[in-house]
Amino acid sequence: MNVLIVVDMQNDFIDGALGTKEACELVPKLTEQIKNFDGLVLATRDTHREDYLDTMEGKKLPVVHCVKGTEGWELHSEIVKAMKEQAEKRTADKKAVFERSMFDKPTFGSIELGQYLEGVKERGGKIDCITLAGVCTDICVISNALLIKAFLPETKIQVDASLCAGVTVKSHKTALQAMKACQINVINEEKEKE
């Protein structure tokens, strides 16, 4: 089985409080990838509380975002639609599959996601490849890739560079290099022009 992890494709990271042009451009491409993916699609949601500014992250990044229950916290509507369509292909109970596919996380990486994937393998499920895509390459994508690598060190893990966006283009590229150094494959990386 192949697994696609859609990292934090939430309104606040696309066109909201921390949105970027690059994240906006990802939506149609990632939507198509989800619809056509042959395997299990999972997603993470950055999830903060009203007291975000009092947290360690809030003190270092004082921009309120992804507060649970707000529009900014929600996954982009096109991503949700694609995930529901993809879940429908897998089972008649698409609502249950969709709800089980979501992992809310209060910090950059989802320990619950890592435990879930480890549990799939422990229950005899074969995971051939895990692909990560989404935002931000340099914060949550890299954190989840490394966390999953720690849970499943012998599983092929890759990041689709064409389906990720960083805080900046430079930090996106730096994160890709860091992941390569940690034996995470980077696919569809734009080649530097000489």
Secondary structure by P-SEA (a helix, b strand, c coil): cbbbbbccccccccccccccaaaaaaaaaaaaaaaaccccccccccccccccccccccccccccccccccccccccaaaaaaaaaaaaaaccaaaaaaaaabbbbcccccaaaaaaaaaaaaacccccbbbbbcccccccaaaaaaaaaaaccccbbbbcccccccccaaaaaaaaaaaaaacccccccccccc
